[in-house]
Amino acid sequence: FTDKESEIVYNKVNQKLFFPKLKKIPNEKPIIISVGNLNEEKNHQCLIETMKGVEGKLIIIGKGKLYEKLYSLIKQYSLENKVEIIPSVPHEKIAEFYQNADLFALAFNPKIESVPMPVMEAMSCGLPVVIPKAPRGFSTGLEDFAIITERNSKCFTDKINWILGNSDELMKYSEKSKIKSKEFDSEIIEKREIEIYEELLEVSNWEWKTKSYTENQKEFRYDLRWKRD
């Protein structure tokens, strides 16, 4: 349709709910948080194995078919004091867990997912994030803002220990998360979505039949029709 370069439009994060905590009480031991369904794609097994070599506590928030398997793994490695699985947290309460943590990590499958919503929520709360690198030839747009690693427990262990052992880098990546997360703001993305539709209409044979955007309720309604000759 056009000669414009491709553009990444992220999912929307409500940054009135997910935002950095201004005064954070230091944790006695580093808290690493991971949020996502307990399935093979999220690969929480990787993070549990990682905790064998990390001094801190891992909190996993999620539910799913692998709960029993993951809990058995925690017991197998004698990590009951280092790893906790919380099956369910109301969405409006998850922000508090991000805000009280030191680091976010998720070993999701980048061949299936680009940037999972919990990654963006954590960054919006100012957390440094450790995530797998995208497949060759693809980009998440986070390469300069997140701690990127291979999707295995050894690499996650190395990266997590590196960032937790370096307060300057931890602070730097926290600031990077805050900067990048501005692109996830729901109000900005909603307006950009309308701009993209309008740009497409300029080079196509479609036109608006109705278009509405209610500022207070943050609601969109698009209705397009094919132009008649």
Solvent accessible surface area in square Angstrom, and as a share of the most:
residue,aa,sasa,rsa
1,F,204,0.85
2,T,67,0.39
3,D,151,0.78
4,K,129,0.55
5,E,163,0.73
6,S,118,0.76
7,E,94,0.42
8,I,84,0.43
9,V,62,0.35
10,Y,20,0.08
11,N,84,0.43
12,K,82,0.35
13,V,2,0.01
14,N,78,0.40
15,Q,42,0.19
16,K,154,0.65
17,L,47,0.23
18,F,2,0.01
19,F,98,0.41
20,P,42,0.27
21,K,85,0.36
22,L,174,0.86
23,K,179,0.76
24,K,83,0.35
25,I,143,0.73
26,P,119,0.75
27,N,46,0.24
28,E,180,0.81
29,K,118,0.50
30,P,43,0.27
31,I,36,0.18
32,I,1,0.00
33,I,0,0.00
34,S,0,0.00
35,V,13,0.07
36,G,11,0.10
37,N,88,0.45
38,L,1,0.00
39,N,36,0.18
40,E,101,0.45
41,E,65,0.29
42,K,21,0.09
43,N,31,0.16
44,H,2,0.01
45,Q,70,0.31
46,C,5,0.03
47,L,2,0.01
48,I,0,0.00
49,E,40,0.18
50,T,0,0.00
51,M,2,0.01
52,K,114,0.48
53,G,45,0.43
54,V,1,0.01
55,E,124,0.55
56,G,5,0.04
57,K,69,0.29
58,L,1,0.01
59,I,20,0.10
60,I,0,0.00
61,I,6,0.03
62,G,9,0.09
63,K,126,0.53
64,G,39,0.38
65,K,166,0.71
66,L,25,0.13
67,Y,68,0.26
68,E,120,0.54
69,K,110,0.47
70,L,5,0.02
71,Y,95,0.36
72,S,64,0.41
73,L,23,0.12
74,I,3,0.02
75,K,109,0.46
76,Q,128,0.57
77,Y,56,0.21
78,S,89,0.57
79,L,9,0.04
80,E,91,0.41
81,N,143,0.73
82,K,42,0.18
83,V,6,0.03
84,E,70,0.31
85,I,20,0.10
86,I,35,0.18
87,P,64,0.40
88,S,74,0.48
89,V,23,0.13
90,P,77,0.49
91,H,99,0.44
92,E,101,0.45
93,K,96,0.41
94,I,17,0.09
95,A,4,0.03
96,E,85,0.38
97,F,59,0.25
98,Y,0,0.00
99,Q,22,0.10
100,N,67,0.34
101,A,0,0.00
102,D,30,0.16
103,L,0,0.00
104,F,0,0.00
105,A,0,0.00
106,L,0,0.00
107,A,0,0.00
108,F,2,0.01
109,N,31,0.16
110,P,23,0.14
111,K,167,0.71
112,I,112,0.57
113,E,45,0.20
114,S,70,0.45
115,V,14,0.08
116,P,7,0.05
117,M,66,0.29
118,P,19,0.12
119,V,0,0.00
120,M,1,0.00
121,E,9,0.04
122,A,0,0.00
123,M,0,0.00
124,S,5,0.03
125,C,7,0.04
126,G,7,0.07
127,L,4,0.02
128,P,4,0.02
129,V,0,0.00
130,V,0,0.00
131,I,1,0.01
132,P,4,0.02
133,K,106,0.45
134,A,20,0.15
135,P,36,0.23
136,R,236,0.86
137,G,80,0.77
138,F,152,0.63
139,S,65,0.42
140,T,9,0.05
141,G,21,0.20
142,L,0,0.00
143,E,79,0.35
144,D,104,0.54
145,F,51,0.21
146,A,3,0.03
147,I,6,0.03
148,I,42,0.21
149,T,8,0.05
150,E,76,0.34
151,R,84,0.30
152,N,64,0.33
153,S,32,0.21
154,K,145,0.61
155,C,36,0.21
156,F,0,0.00
157,T,24,0.14
158,D,75,0.39
159,K,74,0.31
160,I,1,0.01
161,N,62,0.32
162,W,105,0.37
163,I,0,0.00
164,L,37,0.18
165,G,69,0.67
166,N,54,0.28
167,S,81,0.53
168,D,112,0.58
169,E,36,0.16
170,L,41,0.20
171,M,132,0.59
172,K,93,0.39
173,Y,32,0.12
174,S,21,0.13
175,E,80,0.36
176,K,55,0.23
177,S,0,0.00
178,K,69,0.29
179,I,101,0.51
180,K,14,0.06
181,S,6,0.04
182,K,132,0.56
183,E,84,0.38
184,F,0,0.00
185,D,30,0.16
186,S,25,0.16
187,E,52,0.23
188,I,98,0.50
189,I,6,0.03
190,E,13,0.06
191,K,96,0.41
192,R,54,0.20
193,E,46,0.21
194,I,24,0.12
195,E,80,0.36
196,I,45,0.23
197,Y,82,0.31
198,E,59,0.26
199,E,62,0.28
200,L,82,0.41
201,L,23,0.12
202,E,144,0.65
203,V,68,0.39
204,S,34,0.22
205,N,49,0.25
206,W,102,0.36
207,E,55,0.25
208,W,57,0.20
209,K,117,0.50
210,T,62,0.36
211,K,85,0.36
212,S,36,0.23
213,Y,61,0.23
214,T,59,0.34
215,E,83,0.37
216,N,140,0.72
217,Q,120,0.53
218,K,64,0.27
219,E,96,0.43
220,F,49,0.20
221,R,150,0.55
222,Y,68,0.26
223,D,53,0.27
224,L,59,0.29
225,R,121,0.44
226,W,143,0.50
227,K,74,0.32
228,R,227,0.83
229,D,184,0.95
